[in-house]
Amino acid sequence: MLFVGTVAASALVLGAAFDLALGGLDIHVDDERLLSIPKGEAVWWALAAALPAAMVMLVVVPLSLLLALLVAALAIGAALFAALFAAVFVSLAVTAVALSPLWVVALLLWLALREPRGTVHTARPKA
């Protein structure tokens, strides 16, 4: 609605301004008339040229700026994600290195307390 209102208001303002400023358009080449636009029609030709320019200014420029901001935000987000991933990876690596003596102790306990591989369990009859 804002766009339509802006275009309508600018058409009215430009129409009034061009109506006062333009005295019509006469194009002659080698004393031959190529194009003649009376004063009343010149306003509409000017409006027809100004309307796409207004659309570009009201739609294309803001969208291109938003696209640039979106690309910048995605780049910053990717950098933050990479930094967070690196921080988590480094903290896990540091934790693994810090806890590695505990893993050696746990491995030694397991090796000491497990049953030998060659042992076969047989059921003994109850007496």
ABEGO torsion letter per residue (X at the ends): XAAAAAAAAAAAAAAAAAAAABAEBBBBBGGBBABBBBAAAAAAAAAAAAAAAAAAAAAAAAAAAAAAAAAAAAAAAAAAAAAAAAAAAAAAAAAAAAAAAAAAAAAAAAAAABBBAABBBBBBBBX
